Amino acid sequence: MPVEDISPSDSYEALRTDPDAMLVDVRTDAEWNFVGIPDLSATGKQPVLIPWQVYPSMGVNGAFVEHLRRAGATPLSKLHFLCRSGARSLAAAQAAQAAGFPNAYNVADGFEGPVDAEGHRGTTAGWKAESLPWRQR
């Protein structure tokens, strides 16, 4: 079954209301440290930080599924995958589905979304552009 795209706002609402919902941020350590991470404190949750690709080589994280399991994900979990713009998170969600996690969603446009006319991210679409809570790490 194809991975469903979900808007950042709908994802945040699911995280707020569904105890089985988890946000899995699949960006790199550098992105978490320098760009910021979603702030889920109002939901009583924390984002699960598991890189899909390992910086600086950007090779796929071979232990990704094992890290999901260690983070408490089960086949009943509703896993919302987030990256910078929605591409890596889609690949991670597809891998999660293939590994037995059927409820995998791709947060459309990711944390920062596409670049705008001036070459900046975070202004037109994505978690930041939808004014959802986030913080510097």
MARGU-244090 format. One record per residue (C-alpha): y, x, z. Coordinates in steps of 0.05 Angstrom, whole numbers, plus 5000, padded with zeros to 4 digits. Layout:
BEGIN
<tiza <Y; X; Z>>
...
This chain:
BEGIN
<tiza <5000; 5000; 5000>>
<tiza <5068; 5028; 4983>>
<tiza <5115; 5051; 5038>>
<tiza <5170; 5000; 5050>>
<tiza <5243; 5023; 5052>>
<tiza <5282; 4997; 5111>>
<tiza <5357; 5002; 5121>>
<tiza <5381; 5046; 5179>>
<tiza <5411; 4984; 5214>>
<tiza <5345; 4946; 5208>>
<tiza <5308; 5007; 5232>>
<tiza <5353; 5013; 5293>>
<tiza <5344; 4938; 5308>>
<tiza <5268; 4947; 5305>>
<tiza <5273; 5007; 5351>>
<tiza <5315; 4966; 5399>>
<tiza <5269; 4904; 5400>>
<tiza <5198; 4927; 5384>>
<tiza <5162; 4968; 5438>>
<tiza <5114; 4995; 5384>>
<tiza <5171; 5022; 5340>>
<tiza <5182; 5097; 5339>>
<tiza <5234; 5138; 5300>>
<tiza <5204; 5201; 5271>>
<tiza <5259; 5249; 5247>>
<tiza <5226; 5296; 5197>>
<tiza <5284; 5342; 5184>>
<tiza <5285; 5416; 5203>>
<tiza <5305; 5449; 5268>>
<tiza <5368; 5474; 5233>>
<tiza <5387; 5403; 5213>>
<tiza <5375; 5375; 5283>>
<tiza <5415; 5431; 5314>>
<tiza <5474; 5434; 5266>>
<tiza <5479; 5363; 5236>>
<tiza <5458; 5321; 5296>>
<tiza <5404; 5271; 5314>>
<tiza <5401; 5196; 5323>>
<tiza <5419; 5175; 5394>>
<tiza <5368; 5123; 5416>>
<tiza <5388; 5123; 5489>>
<tiza <5410; 5050; 5485>>
<tiza <5339; 5032; 5462>>
<tiza <5306; 5069; 5520>>
<tiza <5272; 5115; 5469>>
<tiza <5280; 5184; 5441>>
<tiza <5271; 5204; 5368>>
<tiza <5207; 5241; 5355>>
<tiza <5226; 5307; 5322>>
<tiza <5171; 5333; 5275>>
<tiza <5191; 5373; 5214>>
<tiza <5157; 5352; 5149>>
<tiza <5175; 5419; 5120>>
<tiza <5182; 5483; 5160>>
<tiza <5247; 5522; 5153>>
<tiza <5261; 5571; 5121>>
<tiza <5201; 5571; 5074>>
<tiza <5204; 5495; 5067>>
<tiza <5128; 5492; 5061>>
<tiza <5097; 5426; 5083>>
<tiza <5079; 5425; 5157>>
<tiza <5003; 5427; 5157>>
<tiza <5000; 5401; 5229>>
<tiza <5046; 5341; 5216>>
<tiza <4994; 5287; 5228>>
<tiza <4968; 5322; 5290>>
<tiza <5039; 5326; 5317>>
<tiza <5046; 5251; 5305>>
<tiza <4984; 5238; 5346>>
<tiza <5008; 5284; 5402>>
<tiza <5074; 5246; 5403>>
<tiza <5036; 5182; 5419>>
<tiza <5032; 5150; 5350>>
<tiza <4973; 5103; 5341>>
<tiza <4951; 5059; 5283>>
<tiza <4989; 5002; 5318>>
<tiza <5055; 5041; 5321>>
<tiza <5112; 5021; 5275>>
<tiza <5134; 5089; 5249>>
<tiza <5204; 5094; 5221>>
<tiza <5211; 5160; 5183>>
<tiza <5280; 5192; 5175>>
<tiza <5305; 5253; 5138>>
<tiza <5372; 5274; 5108>>
<tiza <5371; 5227; 5048>>
<tiza <5304; 5190; 5046>>
<tiza <5260; 5236; 5003>>
<tiza <5223; 5278; 5055>>
<tiza <5216; 5217; 5099>>
<tiza <5182; 5179; 5043>>
<tiza <5132; 5236; 5033>>
<tiza <5119; 5238; 5108>>
<tiza <5109; 5163; 5112>>
<tiza <5060; 5165; 5054>>
<tiza <5021; 5221; 5089>>
<tiza <5021; 5181; 5154>>
<tiza <4993; 5119; 5117>>
<tiza <4939; 5162; 5085>>
<tiza <4921; 5189; 5154>>
<tiza <4910; 5120; 5184>>
<tiza <4980; 5098; 5206>>
<tiza <4990; 5035; 5164>>
<tiza <5057; 5014; 5193>>
<tiza <5100; 5069; 5162>>
<tiza <5171; 5056; 5139>>
<tiza <5221; 5100; 5103>>
<tiza <5292; 5096; 5130>>
<tiza <5330; 5088; 5064>>
<tiza <5385; 5139; 5052>>
<tiza <5365; 5178; 5114>>
<tiza <5412; 5206; 5166>>
<tiza <5467; 5228; 5118>>
<tiza <5455; 5193; 5052>>
<tiza <5476; 5218; 4983>>
<tiza <5538; 5259; 4969>>
<tiza <5602; 5222; 4956>>
<tiza <5652; 5236; 4900>>
<tiza <5680; 5295; 4941>>
<tiza <5611; 5325; 4954>>
<tiza <5606; 5302; 5027>>
<tiza <5547; 5268; 5059>>
<tiza <5549; 5215; 5113>>
<tiza <5605; 5173; 5084>>
<tiza <5572; 5124; 5035>>
<tiza <5502; 5107; 5061>>
<tiza <5452; 5126; 5114>>
<tiza <5449; 5127; 5190>>
<tiza <5517; 5159; 5200>>
<tiza <5553; 5116; 5148>>
<tiza <5525; 5053; 5181>>
<tiza <5559; 5076; 5245>>
<tiza <5494; 5079; 5284>>
<tiza <5493; 5122; 5347>>
<tiza <5481; 5196; 5339>>
<tiza <5497; 5260; 5375>>
<tiza <5501; 5334; 5368>>
<tiza <5442; 5369; 5399>>
